[in-house]
Amino acid sequence: MTTGMENCAQPLFTFGIIADIQYADIDDGFNFKHSRKRYYRNSLHLLHNAQERWTAETVKPRFILQLGDIIDGFNKRHDASERALETVMKEFDSSPVEVHHVWGNHEFYNFSRDTLLRSVLNSTTDSEAGGGHLSICGIYAYHFSPAPKYRFVVLDAYDVSLLGREESSVQYQQAIDILKAHNDNEDLNHPPVPVGLEQRFVKFNGGFSQDQLDWLEGVLSLADNKLERVIIVSHLPIHPSSTDHICLAWNYDALLSILQAHKSVVCFMAGHDHDGGYHRDDFGVHYLTLEGVIETPPDSDAFGTVSVYEDGMFLKGYGRMSDRLLMYP
C-alpha cells in the first residue's frame, strides 16, 4: 500500500515495532504443531536488520516497542536464558533509542515474575515523562507520553496465568479455575476444541485481572479528559478478527468493552500470533497483530516503523510486515 501520508509533512514523532524475536543459540526447528519452521539463530540477524534500518532513518524513532517473547523457551532447557537475553540486549543496546519491553509467555518460560521485575526487561524504571505504573501484585503495566496529546499503555497479559505466578498466588488459582472450567485436556497447552473462540483457553495464554482492568479504566478516563490519543500494547491480541482464535487473551471481551467505551483509544498492538493480523472495529479502533520474527525466513524481515501525524499513523512494514494507514476515529 502506498499513501501520501509518509511523503507529506514531517511526522510528530516515529517509533519502531518488532515482535516475537524468540532468539536461541540452537538449530532451526518447528512450532508446537510442527507446521511452521522457526529460525532461532537467524532471529538475531533480523533484529540487527531492524536496528540498522531504524538508525539510518531520516527521522530517528523516539522509542522501540518490543512486543514480547524476546528469547525462546528452549533457552531454559539449555540453561542459557541469561546468556540469550544478554545477546539480544547487546543488539538493542547498539542503538541509543529507548526500548519498551512487553512480556509474553516465553519471558515466563525463562524467568520468574520476580526476576523479570528486577531485570532489564522492566521498562517502568526508565519510561519517559508523563507516565505512571500499576504497583500492586507484581503486575507489569504502565503508561508513558512521548509527545503532548499522545499516550502509550503497556499491559500485562499474563497477570492472571499459570506462567510466572507462584502456585500459592490468587492469580495462579484464578488461572487454574478458568482453564479447568473450559479445558479438560491433561496437557493444558492443547486447546479444548479444534476451532472457535474456546481455543483460547490454553496454558500459553493468560488474562487481565480486575485490578489491571480498573487501573486501565482510570488511565483512559484521564486521557479522554485531556483529549489524548492512546495506543495500547500487549503480547496477547484481544480482537477475534485480528488473530487466530487460539492466540486470544482469555478475557479479551472485558478489555474490548473498556477500549470501546473510551474515545481516546485509537489503536491496540500485539504479538503472539506469528502470522500477524489486522482489524478495524465499528468504533474506528485499529487492532494490529505483528508478524513474528521467529518464523520469518532469513531472506525476509519482520519489523516496522510507525510515523505519527495529526490525523493518523502510517506503518511502514519491512519484509513480511504490511504497510498500513491507521487513521484516527
Residue pairs with C-beta under 8 A, 6 or more apart in sequence:
1 322
1 323
1 324
1 325
2 323
3 314
3 323
3 325
5 307
5 309
5 312
5 314
5 325
6 307
6 314
6 316
8 309
9 309
10 59
11 59
11 307
11 308
11 309
11 314
12 147
12 150
12 308
12 309
12 310
13 59
13 62
13 146
13 147
13 150
13 308
14 57
14 59
14 60
14 61
14 62
14 305
14 306
14 307
14 308
15 61
15 62
15 63
15 64
15 65
15 146
15 305
15 306
15 308
16 50
16 54
16 61
16 63
16 64
16 65
16 97
16 303
16 304
16 305
16 306
17 64
17 65
17 67
17 269
17 290
17 303
17 304
17 305
17 306
17 315
18 47
18 50
18 64
18 65
18 66
18 67
18 290
18 293
18 302
18 303
18 304
19 66
19 67
19 68
19 69
19 270
19 271
19 272
19 290
19 291
19 292
19 293
19 302
20 67
20 68
20 69
20 104
20 271
20 272
20 274
20 290
20 292
20 293
20 294
20 295
21 43
21 44
21 46
21 47
21 66
21 69
21 70
21 71
21 88
21 293
21 294
22 38
22 40
22 43
22 69
22 70
22 71
22 72
22 106
22 292
22 293
22 294
23 40
23 41
23 43
23 44
23 47
23 70
23 71
23 72
23 84
23 87
23 88
24 40
24 41
24 71
24 72
24 74
24 75
24 78
24 80
24 84
25 40
25 41
25 80
25 83
25 84
25 87
26 40
26 41
26 72
26 74
26 78
27 40
27 41
28 37
28 38
28 39
28 40
28 41
28 42
29 37
29 38
29 40
29 74
30 36
30 37
30 38
31 38
31 274
31 295
32 189
36 274
36 295
37 295
37 297
38 72
38 294
38 295
39 294
39 295
39 296
39 297
39 298
40 72
40 74
40 294
42 298
43 293
43 294
43 296
44 87
44 88
44 91
45 298
46 293
46 296
46 298
46 301
46 302
46 303
46 319
47 88
47 91
47 92
47 293
48 91
49 301
49 303
49 318
50 301
50 303
50 318
51 91
51 92
51 94
51 95
53 303
53 305
53 318
54 60
54 61
54 64
54 95
54 97
54 305
55 95
57 305
59 307
60 97
61 97
61 305
62 97
62 98
62 146
62 147
63 97
63 98
63 99
63 100
63 128
63 146
64 92
64 97
64 98
64 99
64 100
65 99
65 100
65 102
65 152
65 233
65 269
66 92
66 99
66 100
66 101
66 102
67 102
67 104
67 233
67 234
67 235
67 269
67 270
67 271
67 290
68 101
68 102
68 103
68 104
68 105
68 106
68 107
68 235
68 271
68 272
69 104
69 105
69 106
69 107
69 235
69 271
69 272
69 292
69 294
70 85
70 88
70 101
70 104
70 106
70 107
70 121
71 81
71 84
71 85
71 88
71 106
71 107
71 110
72 84
72 106
72 109
72 294
73 105
73 106
73 109
73 110
75 81
75 83
75 84
75 110
76 109
76 110
81 110
81 111
84 110
85 110
85 119
85 120
85 121
89 120
92 99
98 126
98 128
99 123
100 123
100 127
100 144
100 152
100 154
100 233
101 120
101 121
101 122
101 123
102 154
102 233
102 234
102 235
102 271
103 116
103 121
103 140
103 156
103 157
103 158
103 164
103 235
104 157
104 158
104 235
104 236
104 271
104 272
105 158
105 163
105 204
105 205
105 206
105 235
105 272
107 116
107 121
107 164
108 116
108 158
108 161
108 163
108 164
109 163
111 119
111 164
112 164
113 138
113 140
113 164
113 165
114 138
116 122
116 140
116 164
117 138
117 140
122 140
123 142
123 154
124 133
124 140
124 142
127 133
127 142
127 144
128 144
128 145
128 146
129 144
129 145
130 144
130 145
130 151
131 142
131 143
131 144
131 145
132 142
132 143
132 219
133 141
133 142
133 143
134 141
134 142
134 211
134 212
134 215
136 211
137 159
137 170
137 171
137 209
137 211
139 156
139 159
139 209
139 211
139 212
139 215
140 154
140 156
140 159
141 153
141 154
141 155
141 156
141 159
141 212
141 215
141 216
142 153
142 154
143 151
143 152
143 153
143 154
143 219
144 151
144 152
145 151
145 152
145 228
146 152
147 308
149 226
149 227
149 228
149 229
150 228
150 229
150 230
150 231
150 308
151 219
151 223
151 228
151 229
151 230
151 231
151 264
152 230
152 231
152 232
152 233
153 216
153 219
153 220
153 230
153 231
153 232
153 233
154 233
154 234
155 208
155 212
155 216
155 232
155 233
155 234
155 255
156 208
156 212
156 234
157 205
157 206
157 207
157 208
157 234
157 235
157 236
157 249
158 164
158 165
158 206
158 235
159 171
159 206
159 207
159 208
159 209
159 211
159 212
160 171
160 174
160 175
160 178
160 206
160 207
160 208
160 209
160 250
160 251
161 171
161 172
161 175
161 205
161 206
161 207
162 172
162 175
162 176
162 179
162 188
162 203
162 206
163 203
163 204
163 206
165 171
165 172
165 175
166 172
171 209
174 209
175 206
175 207
178 201
178 207
178 250
179 188
179 201
179 202
179 203
182 192
182 198
182 201
183 190
183 191
183 192
183 201
183 202
184 192
185 191
185 192
188 202
188 203
189 202
189 203
189 204
190 202
191 198
191 199
191 200
191 201
191 202
191 246
192 198
192 199
192 201
192 202
193 199
195 245
196 245
197 240
197 245
197 248
199 245
199 246
200 245
200 246
200 247
200 248
200 249
200 250
200 252
201 250
202 246
205 236
205 247
205 248
205 249
205 250
206 236
206 249
206 250
207 249
207 250
207 251
208 216
208 249
208 251
208 254
208 255
213 254
213 255
213 258
216 232
216 255
216 258
217 258
219 230
220 230
220 258
220 259
220 262
220 264
220 265
221 262
223 230
223 262
223 264
224 262
224 263
224 264
227 264
228 264
229 264
229 266
229 328
230 262
230 264
230 265
230 266
231 266
231 267
231 268
231 269
232 259
232 265
232 267
232 268
232 269
233 268
233 269
233 270
234 249
234 268
234 269
234 270
235 270
235 271
235 272
236 247
236 248
236 249
236 252
236 270
236 272
237 243
237 247
237 248
237 249
237 252
237 270
237 272
237 273
237 277
237 287
237 289
238 248
238 249
238 252
238 255
238 256
238 259
238 268
238 270
238 287
239 252
239 256
239 268
239 279
239 281
239 287
240 248
240 252
241 277
241 279
241 281
241 287
242 270
242 277
242 278
242 279
242 287
242 288
242 289
243 270
243 272
243 273
243 277
243 289
244 273
244 275
244 277
247 272
247 273
247 289
249 255
259 265
259 268
259 285
260 281
260 283
260 285
263 329
265 285
266 284
266 285
266 286
266 313
266 326
266 328
266 329
267 285
267 286
267 287
267 288
267 313
267 326
268 285
268 286
268 287
268 288
269 288
269 289
269 290
270 287
270 288
270 289
270 290
271 289
271 290
271 292
272 289
272 292
273 289
273 292
274 291
274 292
274 294
274 295
275 291
275 292
276 289
276 290
276 291
276 292
276 320
276 321
276 322
277 287
277 288
277 289
278 286
278 287
278 288
278 289
278 322
278 324
279 286
279 287
280 286
280 287
281 287
283 329
284 327
284 328
284 329
285 329
286 324
286 326
288 315
288 324
288 326
290 302
290 304
290 321
291 302
291 319
291 320
291 321
292 302
293 302
293 303
296 302
296 319
296 320
300 319
300 320
301 318
301 319
301 320
301 321
302 318
302 319
302 320
302 321
303 317
303 318
303 319
303 321
304 315
304 316
304 317
304 318
304 321
305 315
305 316
306 313
306 314
306 315
306 316
306 326
307 313
307 314
307 316
311 327
311 328
312 325
312 326
312 327
312 328
313 326
314 323
314 324
314 325
314 326
315 321
315 322
315 323
315 324
315 325
315 326
316 323
317 323
317 324
